[in-house]
Amino acid sequence: MKDTLGHVFGTFATEEWWDNKNMYGTGESWVFTFHDSDDLQVSSATDLADNEFYQFSTEDGIIVGGDQDQVPDAAPAMSIRESFMRGKSGVSATYDNNILCGI
């Protein structure tokens, strides 16, 4: 995806996206970001996360990463909602990533 500030970001998901009420995926997934001539930044699922919050999807959007139960300030690495028209990024306990998009 590309945000309004030109940041390109996304995820490599190890499972096909499907409408599900639970998180799924594997620890082989990762998230990435870059802007203009910046180097590609990749964050892999971390062993420290001790969770399986890799991917979640419904017909209205997706969530990548998370685990607010273990780390109260954690957020999804990437959340796309409202029929895939709006989204946000946060520091995810699953991927221990920086915010992926411009703020």
KERO-739135 format. One record per atom (N, C-alpha, C, O, CB): atom name; residue in one letter; residue number from 1; x, y, z. Coordinates in nm, 4 decimals. Last residue first. Glycine has a CB too. Example, Ala and Ser with C-alpha at 12.3 -4.5 7.8 and 13.67 -1.06 7.14 Angstrom:
residues 2
<N,s,2,<1.2850,-0.2250,0.7080>>;
<CA,s,2,<1.3670,-0.1060,0.7140>>;
<C,s,2,<1.2900,0.0030,0.7870>>;
<O,s,2,<1.3409,0.1138,0.8039>>;
<CB,s,2,<1.4084,-0.0598,0.5725>>;
<N,a,1,<1.3190,-0.5690,0.7800>>;
<CA,a,1,<1.2300,-0.4500,0.7800>>;
<C,a,1,<1.3200,-0.3300,0.7800>>;
<O,a,1,<1.4236,-0.3319,0.8465>>;
<CB,a,1,<1.1308,-0.4473,0.9046>>;
***
This chain:
residues 103
<N,i,103,<0.2967,0.9735,0.9389>>;
<CA,i,103,<0.1961,1.0216,1.0333>>;
<C,i,103,<0.1594,1.1636,0.9988>>;
<O,i,103,<0.0758,1.2239,1.0661>>;
<CB,i,103,<0.2465,1.0126,1.1787>>;
<N,g,102,<0.3517,0.6977,0.7173>>;
<CA,g,102,<0.3775,0.8340,0.7615>>;
<C,g,102,<0.2656,0.8818,0.8524>>;
<O,g,102,<0.1523,0.8345,0.8427>>;
<CB,g,102,<0.3928,0.9281,0.6413>>;
<N,c,101,<0.3671,0.3522,0.8350>>;
<CA,c,101,<0.3254,0.4588,0.7450>>;
<C,c,101,<0.3635,0.5947,0.8018>>;
<O,c,101,<0.4022,0.6065,0.9180>>;
<CB,c,101,<0.1747,0.4521,0.7199>>;
<N,l,100,<0.4673,0.1847,1.0378>>;
<CA,l,100,<0.4984,0.1570,0.8979>>;
<C,l,100,<0.4680,0.2729,0.8046>>;
<O,l,100,<0.5370,0.2902,0.7041>>;
<CB,l,100,<0.4230,0.0370,0.8529>>;
<N,i,99,<0.6380,0.2227,1.3388>>;
<CA,i,99,<0.5167,0.2554,1.2647>>;
<C,i,99,<0.5514,0.2512,1.1166>>;
<O,i,99,<0.6526,0.3072,1.0744>>;
<CB,i,99,<0.4591,0.3958,1.3063>>;
<N,n,98,<0.8579,-0.0592,1.3876>>;
<CA,n,98,<0.8282,0.0836,1.3955>>;
<C,n,98,<0.6972,0.1067,1.3224>>;
<O,n,98,<0.6503,0.0183,1.2509>>;
<CB,n,98,<0.9440,0.1709,1.3346>>;
<N,n,97,<0.7844,-0.3826,1.5361>>;
<CA,n,97,<0.8130,-0.2929,1.4253>>;
<C,n,97,<0.7978,-0.1456,1.4660>>;
<O,n,97,<0.7332,-0.1134,1.5657>>;
<CB,n,97,<0.7210,-0.3246,1.3078>>;
<N,d,96,<0.7381,-0.6324,1.6572>>;
<CA,d,96,<0.8295,-0.5358,1.7190>>;
<C,d,96,<0.8777,-0.4353,1.6144>>;
<O,d,96,<0.9971,-0.4066,1.6052>>;
<CB,d,96,<0.9503,-0.6083,1.7844>>;
<N,y,95,<0.5475,-0.8154,1.5780>>;
<CA,y,95,<0.6588,-0.7880,1.4871>>;
<C,y,95,<0.7636,-0.6925,1.5444>>;
<O,y,95,<0.8690,-0.6743,1.4833>>;
<CB,y,95,<0.6057,-0.7315,1.3592>>;
<N,t,94,<0.3772,-0.8403,1.8024>>;
<CA,t,94,<0.4069,-0.9559,1.7183>>;
<C,t,94,<0.5334,-0.9344,1.6357>>;
<O,t,94,<0.6168,-1.0243,1.6246>>;
<CB,t,94,<0.2891,-0.9856,1.6263>>;
<N,a,93,<0.3372,-0.5919,1.9066>>;
<CA,a,93,<0.4128,-0.6874,1.9881>>;
<C,a,93,<0.4528,-0.8095,1.9045>>;
<O,a,93,<0.5529,-0.8746,1.9346>>;
<CB,a,93,<0.3297,-0.7315,2.1111>>;
<N,s,92,<0.3652,-0.3109,1.6944>>;
<CA,s,92,<0.3043,-0.4405,1.7216>>;
<C,s,92,<0.3951,-0.5279,1.8068>>;
<O,s,92,<0.5153,-0.5368,1.7821>>;
<CB,s,92,<0.2712,-0.5114,1.5913>>;
<N,v,91,<0.2923,0.0147,1.6714>>;
<CA,v,91,<0.4017,-0.0727,1.7147>>;
<C,v,91,<0.3396,-0.2028,1.7640>>;
<O,v,91,<0.2689,-0.2037,1.8647>>;
<CB,v,91,<0.4897,-0.0049,1.8272>>;
<N,g,90,<0.0734,0.0783,1.3894>>;
<CA,g,90,<0.1227,0.0974,1.5247>>;
<C,g,90,<0.2390,0.0043,1.5528>>;
<O,g,90,<0.2788,-0.0750,1.4675>>;
<CB,g,90,<0.0114,0.0748,1.6261>>;
<N,s,89,<-0.1239,0.2348,1.1387>>;
<CA,s,89,<-0.0156,0.1466,1.1766>>;
<C,s,89,<0.0276,0.1800,1.3182>>;
<O,s,89,<0.0197,0.2949,1.3616>>;
<CB,s,89,<0.1026,0.1583,1.0782>>;
<N,k,88,<-0.4347,0.2334,0.9542>>;
<CA,k,88,<-0.3362,0.2921,1.0442>>;
<C,k,88,<-0.2312,0.1875,1.0769>>;
<O,k,88,<-0.2468,0.0690,1.0475>>;
<CB,k,88,<-0.4031,0.3457,1.1736>>;
<N,g,87,<-0.6875,0.3224,0.7077>>;
<CA,g,87,<-0.6012,0.2345,0.7838>>;
<C,g,87,<-0.5092,0.3103,0.8766>>;
<O,g,87,<-0.5057,0.4334,0.8779>>;
<CB,g,87,<-0.5207,0.1494,0.6914>>;
<N,r,86,<-0.9501,0.3003,0.4650>>;
<CA,r,86,<-0.8800,0.3706,0.5728>>;
<C,r,86,<-0.7937,0.2715,0.6494>>;
<O,r,86,<-0.8235,0.1522,0.6550>>;
<CB,r,86,<-0.9806,0.4412,0.6686>>;
<N,m,85,<-1.0579,0.1290,0.2735>>;
<CA,m,85,<-1.0333,0.2683,0.2362>>;
<C,m,85,<-0.9557,0.3468,0.3419>>;
<O,m,85,<-0.9000,0.4518,0.3098>>;
<CB,m,85,<-1.1642,0.3371,0.2097>>;
<N,f,84,<-1.1543,-0.1284,0.3158>>;
<CA,f,84,<-1.0180,-0.1119,0.2645>>;
<C,f,84,<-0.9855,0.0308,0.2197>>;
<O,f,84,<-0.8961,0.0513,0.1376>>;
<CB,f,84,<-0.9966,-0.2056,0.1493>>;
<N,s,83,<-1.3973,-0.1006,0.4459>>;
<CA,s,83,<-1.3940,-0.1530,0.3093>>;
<C,s,83,<-1.2623,-0.1205,0.2399>>;
<O,s,83,<-1.2593,-0.0893,0.1209>>;
<CB,s,83,<-1.5102,-0.0968,0.2285>>;
<N,e,82,<-1.2839,-0.0177,0.6982>>;
<CA,e,82,<-1.3835,0.0597,0.6234>>;
<C,e,82,<-1.3771,0.0265,0.4749>>;
<O,e,82,<-1.3548,0.1132,0.3905>>;
<CB,e,82,<-1.3620,0.2105,0.6448>>;
<N,r,81,<-0.9268,-0.0891,0.7206>>;
<CA,r,81,<-1.0686,-0.1107,0.7507>>;
<C,r,81,<-1.1568,-0.0249,0.6612>>;
<O,r,81,<-1.1111,0.0326,0.5624>>;
<CB,r,81,<-1.0977,-0.0801,0.8981>>;
<N,i,80,<-0.6256,-0.2180,0.8176>>;
<CA,i,80,<-0.6948,-0.1574,0.7045>>;
<C,i,80,<-0.8424,-0.1903,0.7217>>;
<O,i,80,<-0.8788,-0.3071,0.7358>>;
<CB,i,80,<-0.6386,-0.2093,0.5656>>;
<N,s,79,<-0.3488,-0.2008,1.0118>>;
<CA,s,79,<-0.4923,-0.2228,1.0196>>;
<C,s,79,<-0.5574,-0.1465,0.9054>>;
<O,s,79,<-0.5456,-0.0242,0.8973>>;
<CB,s,79,<-0.5499,-0.1781,1.1580>>;
<N,m,78,<-0.0409,-0.3190,1.1189>>;
<CA,m,78,<-0.1163,-0.2615,1.0085>>;
<C,m,78,<-0.2627,-0.2987,1.0245>>;
<O,m,78,<-0.2960,-0.4149,1.0480>>;
<CB,m,78,<-0.0614,-0.3099,0.8717>>;
<N,a,77,<0.0399,-0.3917,1.3664>>;
<CA,a,77,<0.1403,-0.3338,1.2783>>;
<C,a,77,<0.0708,-0.2614,1.1636>>;
<O,a,77,<0.1167,-0.1570,1.1171>>;
<CB,a,77,<0.2363,-0.4429,1.2244>>;
<N,p,76,<-0.1899,-0.3083,1.6283>>;
<CA,p,76,<-0.1579,-0.3831,1.5076>>;
<C,p,76,<-0.0471,-0.3135,1.4286>>;
<O,p,76,<-0.0410,-0.1906,1.4246>>;
<CB,p,76,<-0.2831,-0.3998,1.4204>>;
<N,a,75,<-0.0184,-0.2231,1.9349>>;
<CA,a,75,<-0.1250,-0.2024,1.8371>>;
<C,a,75,<-0.0950,-0.2912,1.7174>>;
<O,a,75,<0.0155,-0.3444,1.7068>>;
<CB,a,75,<-0.1367,-0.0512,1.7947>>;
<N,a,74,<0.0646,-0.1917,2.2837>>;
<CA,a,74,<0.0824,-0.2492,2.1504>>;
<C,a,74,<-0.0402,-0.2208,2.0641>>;
<O,a,74,<-0.1501,-0.1976,2.1144>>;
<CB,a,74,<0.1077,-0.4015,2.1595>>;
<N,d,73,<0.0393,-0.1173,2.5424>>;
<CA,d,73,<0.0527,-0.0098,2.4442>>;
<C,d,73,<0.0682,-0.0610,2.3019>>;
<O,d,73,<0.0835,0.0184,2.2090>>;
<CB,d,73,<0.1702,0.0766,2.4792>>;
<N,p,72,<0.0244,-0.3713,2.6802>>;
<CA,p,72,<-0.0885,-0.2788,2.6775>>;
<C,p,72,<-0.0795,-0.1683,2.5734>>;
<O,p,72,<-0.1827,-0.1282,2.5197>>;
<CB,p,72,<-0.1032,-0.2174,2.8098>>;
<N,v,71,<0.1033,-0.6744,2.5822>>;
<CA,v,71,<0.1709,-0.5446,2.5844>>;
<C,v,71,<0.0636,-0.4369,2.5700>>;
<O,v,71,<0.0159,-0.4127,2.4591>>;
<CB,v,71,<0.2796,-0.5333,2.4699>>;
<N,q,70,<-0.0826,-0.8820,2.6022>>;
<CA,q,70,<0.0511,-0.8971,2.6586>>;
<C,q,70,<0.1215,-0.7636,2.6774>>;
<O,q,70,<0.1910,-0.7425,2.7768>>;
<CB,q,70,<0.1347,-0.9864,2.5703>>;
<N,d,69,<-0.3127,-0.7724,2.4811>>;
<CA,d,69,<-0.3230,-0.8390,2.6115>>;
<C,d,69,<-0.1867,-0.8501,2.6787>>;
<O,d,69,<-0.1759,-0.8297,2.7996>>;
<CB,d,69,<-0.3849,-0.9784,2.5958>>;
<N,q,68,<-0.2569,-0.6789,2.2305>>;
<CA,q,68,<-0.2736,-0.5799,2.3351>>;
<C,q,68,<-0.2825,-0.6441,2.4730>>;
<O,q,68,<-0.2616,-0.5757,2.5731>>;
<CB,q,68,<-0.3969,-0.4970,2.3084>>;
<N,d,67,<-0.1624,-0.8001,1.9747>>;
<CA,d,67,<-0.1468,-0.8543,2.1097>>;
<C,d,67,<-0.1449,-0.7471,2.2174>>;
<O,d,67,<-0.0447,-0.7273,2.2861>>;
<CB,d,67,<-0.0206,-0.9348,2.1178>>;
<N,g,66,<-0.0342,-0.7651,1.6488>>;
<CA,g,66,<-0.1161,-0.7158,1.7593>>;
<C,g,66,<-0.0680,-0.7646,1.8932>>;
<O,g,66,<0.0519,-0.7694,1.9208>>;
<CB,g,66,<-0.2584,-0.7564,1.7402>>;
<N,g,65,<-0.0605,-0.8386,1.2890>>;
<CA,g,65,<0.0086,-0.8192,1.4166>>;
<C,g,65,<-0.0852,-0.7693,1.5257>>;
<O,g,65,<-0.2006,-0.7356,1.4992>>;
<CB,g,65,<0.1234,-0.7216,1.3994>>;
<N,v,64,<-0.2873,-0.6923,1.0806>>;
<CA,v,64,<-0.1615,-0.7665,1.0808>>;
<C,v,64,<-0.0896,-0.7357,1.2115>>;
<O,v,64,<-0.0610,-0.6197,1.2412>>;
<CB,v,64,<-0.0723,-0.7296,0.9567>>;
<N,i,63,<-0.6151,-0.7036,0.9609>>;
<CA,i,63,<-0.5279,-0.6643,1.0700>>;
<C,i,63,<-0.4048,-0.7539,1.0624>>;
<O,i,63,<-0.4154,-0.8747,1.0410>>;
<CB,i,63,<-0.6001,-0.6757,1.2098>>;
<N,i,62,<-0.8463,-0.5843,0.7088>>;
<CA,i,62,<-0.7457,-0.6777,0.7596>>;
<C,i,62,<-0.6725,-0.6169,0.8787>>;
<O,i,62,<-0.6683,-0.4950,0.8952>>;
<CB,i,62,<-0.6454,-0.7155,0.6485>>;
<N,g,61,<-1.1966,-0.5630,0.6011>>;
<CA,g,61,<-1.0613,-0.5172,0.6260>>;
<C,g,61,<-0.9692,-0.6259,0.6773>>;
<O,g,61,<-1.0069,-0.7425,0.6881>>;
<CB,g,61,<-1.0636,-0.4053,0.7226>>;
<N,d,60,<-1.4476,-0.6651,0.5352>>;
<CA,d,60,<-1.4335,-0.5204,0.5480>>;
<C,d,60,<-1.2909,-0.4721,0.5710>>;
<O,d,60,<-1.2652,-0.3521,0.5616>>;
<CB,d,60,<-1.5183,-0.4730,0.6592>>;
<N,e,59,<-1.4513,-0.9372,0.5423>>;
<CA,e,59,<-1.4826,-0.8751,0.4129>>;
<C,e,59,<-1.4642,-0.7232,0.4163>>;
<O,e,59,<-1.4651,-0.6589,0.3113>>;
<CB,e,59,<-1.6261,-0.9086,0.3719>>;
<N,t,58,<-1.1594,-0.9913,0.7446>>;
<CA,t,58,<-1.3024,-1.0037,0.7195>>;
<C,t,58,<-1.3280,-0.9403,0.5831>>;
<O,t,58,<-1.2347,-0.8950,0.5168>>;
<CB,t,58,<-1.3889,-0.9350,0.8336>>;
<N,s,57,<-0.8666,-1.1272,0.8993>>;
<CA,s,57,<-0.9357,-1.0625,0.7884>>;
<C,s,57,<-1.0851,-1.0908,0.7905>>;
<O,s,57,<-1.1305,-1.1976,0.8318>>;
<CB,s,57,<-0.8765,-1.1078,0.6565>>;
<N,f,56,<-0.5449,-1.1326,1.0374>>;
<CA,f,56,<-0.6885,-1.1412,1.0633>>;
<C,f,56,<-0.7569,-1.0723,0.9466>>;
<O,f,56,<-0.7094,-0.9688,0.8997>>;
<CB,f,56,<-0.7285,-1.0753,1.2022>>;
<N,q,55,<-0.2225,-1.2567,1.1338>>;
<CA,q,55,<-0.3142,-1.1961,1.0383>>;
<C,q,55,<-0.4587,-1.2254,1.0764>>;
<O,q,55,<-0.4902,-1.3272,1.1381>>;
<CB,q,55,<-0.2853,-1.2466,0.8967>>;
<N,y,54,<-0.0786,-1.3022,1.3830>>;
<CA,y,54,<-0.0133,-1.2725,1.2564>>;
<C,y,54,<-0.1058,-1.2019,1.1581>>;
<O,y,54,<-0.0700,-1.0970,1.1045>>;
<CB,y,54,<0.0388,-1.3995,1.1947>>;
<N,f,53,<-0.0602,-1.3644,1.6721>>;
<CA,f,53,<-0.1442,-1.2610,1.6126>>;
<C,f,53,<-0.0829,-1.2136,1.4811>>;
<O,f,53,<-0.0403,-1.0986,1.4695>>;
<CB,f,53,<-0.1622,-1.1422,1.7101>>;
<N,e,52,<0.0394,-1.5499,1.8538>>;
<CA,e,52,<0.0141,-1.5915,1.7162>>;
<C,e,52,<-0.0799,-1.4937,1.6471>>;
<O,e,52,<-0.1688,-1.5346,1.5725>>;
<CB,e,52,<-0.0447,-1.7332,1.7125>>;
<N,n,51,<0.3126,-1.4898,2.0810>>;
<CA,n,51,<0.1720,-1.4888,2.0419>>;
<C,n,51,<0.1597,-1.5324,1.8968>>;
<O,n,51,<0.2596,-1.5492,1.8270>>;
<CB,n,51,<0.1095,-1.3486,2.0624>>;
<N,d,50,<0.5683,-1.4203,2.1678>>;
<CA,d,50,<0.4972,-1.5286,2.2344>>;
<C,d,50,<0.3474,-1.5223,2.2062>>;
<O,d,50,<0.2654,-1.5460,2.2949>>;
<CB,d,50,<0.5225,-1.5238,2.3845>>;
<N,a,49,<0.7534,-1.2204,2.1069>>;
<CA,a,49,<0.6107,-1.1882,2.1070>>;
<C,a,49,<0.5297,-1.2939,2.1813>>;
<O,a,49,<0.4331,-1.2611,2.2501>>;
<CB,a,49,<0.5594,-1.1743,1.9638>>;
<N,l,48,<1.0079,-1.3148,2.0855>>;
<CA,l,48,<0.9720,-1.2487,2.2109>>;
<C,l,48,<0.8228,-1.2227,2.2207>>;
<O,l,48,<0.7702,-1.2048,2.3306>>;
<CB,l,48,<1.0476,-1.1181,2.2249>>;
<N,d,47,<1.0354,-1.3961,1.8294>>;
<CA,d,47,<1.0184,-1.5008,1.9300>>;
<C,d,47,<0.9752,-1.4408,2.0636>>;
<O,d,47,<0.9130,-1.5087,2.1453>>;
<CB,d,47,<1.1488,-1.5806,1.9472>>;
<N,t,46,<0.8609,-1.1944,1.5922>>;
<CA,t,46,<0.9669,-1.2118,1.6908>>;
<C,t,46,<0.9343,-1.3238,1.7886>>;
<O,t,46,<0.8185,-1.3432,1.8257>>;
<CB,t,46,<0.9903,-1.0820,1.7665>>;
<N,a,45,<0.8264,-1.1648,1.2466>>;
<CA,a,45,<0.7633,-1.2054,1.3722>>;
<C,a,45,<0.8744,-1.2401,1.4704>>;
<O,a,45,<0.9708,-1.3077,1.4345>>;
<CB,a,45,<0.6652,-1.3270,1.3514>>;
<N,s,44,<1.0320,-0.8996,1.1105>>;
<CA,s,44,<0.9806,-1.0372,1.1137>>;
<C,s,44,<0.9104,-1.0628,1.2454>>;
<O,s,44,<0.9320,-0.9918,1.3437>>;
<CB,s,44,<1.0944,-1.1395,1.0929>>;
<N,s,43,<1.0401,-0.6153,0.9291>>;
<CA,s,43,<1.0252,-0.6631,1.0677>>;
<C,s,43,<0.9600,-0.8004,1.0632>>;
<O,s,43,<0.8466,-0.8150,1.0177>>;
<CB,s,43,<0.9399,-0.5630,1.1550>>;
<N,v,42,<1.2392,-0.4226,0.7157>>;
<CA,v,42,<1.1594,-0.5440,0.7320>>;
<C,v,42,<1.1584,-0.5824,0.8791>>;
<O,v,42,<1.2621,-0.5823,0.9454>>;
<CB,v,42,<1.2151,-0.6605,0.6445>>;
<N,q,41,<1.2799,-0.1458,0.5171>>;
<CA,q,41,<1.2838,-0.1919,0.6559>>;
<C,q,41,<1.1878,-0.3096,0.6702>>;
<O,q,41,<1.0691,-0.2975,0.6402>>;
<CB,q,41,<1.2465,-0.0764,0.7556>>;
<N,l,40,<1.4751,-0.0378,0.2495>>;
<CA,l,40,<1.3627,-0.1214,0.2892>>;
<C,l,40,<1.3814,-0.1653,0.4343>>;
<O,l,40,<1.4874,-0.2165,0.4704>>;
<CB,l,40,<1.3493,-0.2446,0.1954>>;
<N,d,39,<1.6086,0.2909,0.2669>>;
<CA,d,39,<1.6271,0.1461,0.2609>>;
<C,d,39,<1.4995,0.0761,0.3058>>;
<O,d,39,<1.4259,0.1267,0.3904>>;
<CB,d,39,<1.7469,0.1022,0.3484>>;
<N,d,38,<1.4708,0.5705,0.0845>>;
<CA,d,38,<1.5072,0.5013,0.2087>>;
<C,d,38,<1.5282,0.3526,0.1831>>;
<O,d,38,<1.4723,0.2960,0.0892>>;
<CB,d,38,<1.3986,0.5218,0.3161>>;
<N,s,37,<1.3827,0.7165,-0.1276>>;
<CA,s,37,<1.5075,0.6416,-0.1459>>;
<C,s,37,<1.5545,0.5721,-0.0184>>;
<O,s,37,<1.6661,0.5203,-0.0138>>;
<CB,s,37,<1.6160,0.7344,-0.1951>>;
<N,d,36,<1.0515,0.6905,-0.0475>>;
<CA,d,36,<1.1438,0.7484,-0.1450>>;
<C,d,36,<1.2680,0.6620,-0.1590>>;
<O,d,36,<1.2585,0.5458,-0.1984>>;
<CB,d,36,<1.1829,0.8912,-0.1044>>;
<N,h,35,<1.0271,0.4616,0.2100>>;
<CA,h,35,<0.9818,0.5918,0.1627>>;
<C,h,35,<1.0888,0.6512,0.0723>>;
<O,h,35,<1.2049,0.6611,0.1121>>;
<CB,h,35,<0.9503,0.6871,0.2814>>;
<N,f,34,<0.9025,0.1434,0.3284>>;
<CA,f,34,<1.0090,0.2291,0.2759>>;
<C,f,34,<0.9459,0.3568,0.2226>>;
<O,f,34,<0.8263,0.3606,0.1934>>;
<CB,f,34,<1.0912,0.1562,0.1641>>;
<N,t,33,<0.8339,-0.1548,0.5199>>;
<CA,t,33,<0.8054,-0.0161,0.4837>>;
<C,t,33,<0.9269,0.0462,0.4162>>;
<O,t,33,<1.0405,0.0070,0.4430>>;
<CB,t,33,<0.7650,0.0658,0.6082>>;
<N,f,32,<0.6783,-0.4688,0.6170>>;
<CA,f,32,<0.7850,-0.3873,0.5600>>;
<C,f,32,<0.7377,-0.2443,0.5364>>;
<O,f,32,<0.6178,-0.2165,0.5332>>;
<CB,f,32,<0.8350,-0.4487,0.4290>>;
<N,v,31,<0.6410,-0.7764,0.8040>>;
<CA,v,31,<0.5889,-0.6489,0.7558>>;
<C,v,31,<0.7065,-0.5659,0.7046>>;
<O,v,31,<0.8209,-0.5893,0.7437>>;
<CB,v,31,<0.5103,-0.5727,0.8685>>;
<N,w,30,<0.5970,-1.1369,0.7745>>;
<CA,w,30,<0.6710,-1.0165,0.8094>>;
<C,w,30,<0.6010,-0.8933,0.7541>>;
<O,w,30,<0.5132,-0.9036,0.6685>>;
<CB,w,30,<0.8146,-1.0243,0.7569>>;
<N,s,29,<0.5764,-1.4922,0.8663>>;
<CA,s,29,<0.5270,-1.3696,0.8039>>;
<C,s,29,<0.6105,-1.2497,0.8473>>;
<O,s,29,<0.6858,-1.2578,0.9444>>;
<CB,s,29,<0.3791,-1.3469,0.8390>>;
<N,e,28,<0.6403,-1.7113,1.0066>>;
<CA,e,28,<0.7247,-1.6839,0.8910>>;
<C,e,28,<0.6809,-1.5575,0.8175>>;
<O,e,28,<0.7416,-1.5200,0.7172>>;
<CB,e,28,<0.7231,-1.8023,0.7959>>;
<N,g,27,<0.4570,-1.7697,1.2003>>;
<CA,g,27,<0.5675,-1.6836,1.2367>>;
<C,g,27,<0.6652,-1.6566,1.1238>>;
<O,g,27,<0.7638,-1.5856,1.1436>>;
<CB,g,27,<0.6397,-1.7427,1.3500>>;
<N,t,26,<0.1356,-1.7716,1.0306>>;
<CA,t,26,<0.2526,-1.8352,1.0926>>;
<C,t,26,<0.3602,-1.7309,1.1218>>;
<O,t,26,<0.3539,-1.6180,1.0732>>;
<CB,t,26,<0.3093,-1.9466,1.0011>>;
<N,g,25,<-0.2287,-1.7575,1.0610>>;
<CA,g,25,<-0.0999,-1.7318,0.9977>>;
<C,g,25,<0.0124,-1.8021,1.0720>>;
<O,g,25,<-0.0111,-1.8809,1.1636>>;
<CB,g,25,<-0.0727,-1.5819,0.9910>>;
<N,y,24,<-0.4885,-1.5835,1.2487>>;
<CA,y,24,<-0.4292,-1.7031,1.1893>>;
<C,y,24,<-0.2962,-1.6647,1.1242>>;
<O,y,24,<-0.2557,-1.5488,1.1324>>;
<CB,y,24,<-0.5261,-1.7680,1.0848>>;
<N,m,23,<-0.7526,-1.4831,1.4674>>;
<CA,m,23,<-0.6217,-1.4592,1.4078>>;
<C,m,23,<-0.5689,-1.5915,1.3521>>;
<O,m,23,<-0.6016,-1.6986,1.4033>>;
<CB,m,23,<-0.5221,-1.3982,1.5124>>;
<N,n,22,<-1.1019,-1.5297,1.3798>>;
<CA,n,22,<-0.9853,-1.5496,1.4657>>;
<C,n,22,<-0.8583,-1.5115,1.3905>>;
<O,n,22,<-0.8556,-1.5079,1.2674>>;
<CB,n,22,<-0.9775,-1.6962,1.5145>>;
<N,k,21,<-1.3006,-1.5212,1.1961>>;
<CA,k,21,<-1.3256,-1.4493,1.3212>>;
<C,k,21,<-1.2083,-1.4607,1.4190>>;
<O,k,21,<-1.2150,-1.4068,1.5295>>;
<CB,k,21,<-1.4524,-1.5021,1.3868>>;
<N,n,20,<-1.2444,-1.4607,0.8503>>;
<CA,n,20,<-1.2260,-1.5443,0.9681>>;
<C,n,20,<-1.2493,-1.4610,1.0928>>;
<O,n,20,<-1.2200,-1.3415,1.0936>>;
<CB,n,20,<-1.0850,-1.6075,0.9699>>;
<N,d,19,<-1.2104,-1.4731,0.5154>>;
<CA,d,19,<-1.2993,-1.4179,0.6174>>;
<C,d,19,<-1.2994,-1.5100,0.7384>>;
<O,d,19,<-1.3479,-1.6229,0.7315>>;
<CB,d,19,<-1.4434,-1.3994,0.5621>>;
<N,w,18,<-0.8655,-1.4897,0.4186>>;
<CA,w,18,<-1.0023,-1.5388,0.4134>>;
<C,w,18,<-1.0812,-1.4803,0.5302>>;
<O,w,18,<-1.0234,-1.4424,0.6321>>;
<CB,w,18,<-1.0057,-1.6940,0.4166>>;
<N,w,17,<-0.5566,-1.4992,0.2513>>;
<CA,w,17,<-0.6523,-1.4183,0.3274>>;
<C,w,17,<-0.7918,-1.4778,0.3101>>;
<O,w,17,<-0.8314,-1.5123,0.1988>>;
<CB,w,17,<-0.6495,-1.2687,0.2811>>;
<N,e,16,<-0.3296,-1.7711,0.2876>>;
<CA,e,16,<-0.4250,-1.6996,0.2044>>;
<C,e,16,<-0.5209,-1.6207,0.2943>>;
<O,e,16,<-0.5616,-1.6689,0.4000>>;
<CB,e,16,<-0.5029,-1.7980,0.1125>>;
<N,e,15,<-0.0345,-1.7252,0.4856>>;
<CA,e,15,<-0.1582,-1.7960,0.4542>>;
<C,e,15,<-0.2461,-1.7075,0.3664>>;
<O,e,15,<-0.2373,-1.5848,0.3709>>;
<CB,e,15,<-0.2334,-1.8367,0.5839>>;
<N,t,14,<0.1765,-1.5611,0.5239>>;
<CA,t,14,<0.2057,-1.6992,0.4862>>;
<C,t,14,<0.0815,-1.7813,0.4568>>;
<O,t,14,<0.0911,-1.8941,0.4085>>;
<CB,t,14,<0.2839,-1.7655,0.5946>>;
<N,a,13,<0.2231,-1.2364,0.4017>>;
<CA,a,13,<0.1411,-1.3274,0.4819>>;
<C,a,13,<0.1626,-1.4698,0.4324>>;
<O,a,13,<0.1664,-1.4945,0.3119>>;
<CB,a,13,<-0.0099,-1.2884,0.4749>>;
<N,f,12,<0.4049,-0.9636,0.4175>>;
<CA,f,12,<0.4102,-1.0934,0.3526>>;
<C,f,12,<0.3362,-1.1869,0.4462>>;
<O,f,12,<0.3818,-1.2135,0.5574>>;
<CB,f,12,<0.5594,-1.1417,0.3239>>;
<N,t,11,<0.2754,-0.6305,0.3978>>;
<CA,t,11,<0.3045,-0.7531,0.4712>>;
<C,t,11,<0.3248,-0.8688,0.3752>>;
<O,t,11,<0.2688,-0.8712,0.2657>>;
<CB,t,11,<0.1919,-0.7851,0.5699>>;
<N,g,10,<0.3574,-0.2803,0.3756>>;
<CA,g,10,<0.2742,-0.3971,0.3543>>;
<C,g,10,<0.3200,-0.5145,0.4382>>;
<O,g,10,<0.3932,-0.4994,0.5359>>;
<CB,g,10,<0.2737,-0.4349,0.2088>>;
<N,f,9,<0.4138,0.0451,0.2271>>;
<CA,f,9,<0.4233,-0.0526,0.3352>>;
<C,f,9,<0.3314,-0.1692,0.3071>>;
<O,f,9,<0.2393,-0.1596,0.2259>>;
<CB,f,9,<0.3890,0.0113,0.4707>>;
<N,v,8,<0.5442,0.3536,0.1370>>;
<CA,v,8,<0.4970,0.2250,0.0863>>;
<C,v,8,<0.5170,0.1231,0.1975>>;
<O,v,8,<0.6250,0.1155,0.2560>>;
<CB,v,8,<0.5728,0.1823,-0.0458>>;
<N,h,7,<0.4672,0.6902,0.1731>>;
<CA,h,7,<0.5262,0.5723,0.2364>>;
<C,h,7,<0.4614,0.4465,0.1783>>;
<O,h,7,<0.3390,0.4356,0.1718>>;
<CB,h,7,<0.5084,0.5773,0.3915>>;
<N,g,6,<0.3387,0.9161,0.0741>>;
<CA,g,6,<0.4307,0.8441,-0.0125>>;
<C,g,6,<0.5014,0.7262,0.0505>>;
<O,g,6,<0.5885,0.6666,-0.0130>>;
<CB,g,6,<0.5306,0.9364,-0.0620>>;
<N,l,5,<0.1412,1.0305,0.2181>>;
<CA,l,5,<0.2729,1.0933,0.2287>>;
<C,l,5,<0.3798,1.0206,0.1459>>;
<O,l,5,<0.4968,1.0589,0.1474>>;
<CB,l,5,<0.3157,1.0980,0.3744>>;
<N,t,4,<-0.0786,0.8677,0.1906>>;
<CA,t,4,<-0.0848,0.9999,0.1277>>;
<C,t,4,<0.0475,1.0755,0.1346>>;
<O,t,4,<0.0647,1.1750,0.0642>>;
<CB,t,4,<-0.1928,1.0823,0.1928>>;
<N,d,3,<0.0635,0.5345,0.1361>>;
<CA,d,3,<-0.0165,0.6341,0.2069>>;
<C,d,3,<-0.0078,0.7700,0.1367>>;
<O,d,3,<0.0617,0.7847,0.0362>>;
<CB,d,3,<0.0301,0.6463,0.3534>>;
<N,k,2,<0.0262,0.2367,-0.0353>>;
<CA,k,2,<0.0982,0.3624,-0.0331>>;
<C,k,2,<0.0096,0.4664,0.0351>>;
<O,k,2,<-0.1059,0.4847,-0.0033>>;
<CB,k,2,<0.1382,0.4073,-0.1773>>;
<N,m,1,<0.0818,-0.1152,0.0000>>;
<CA,m,1,<0.0000,0.0000,0.0000>>;
<C,m,1,<0.0877,0.1235,0.0000>>;
<O,m,1,<0.2068,0.1174,0.0307>>;
<CB,m,1,<-0.0939,-0.0013,0.1178>>;
***
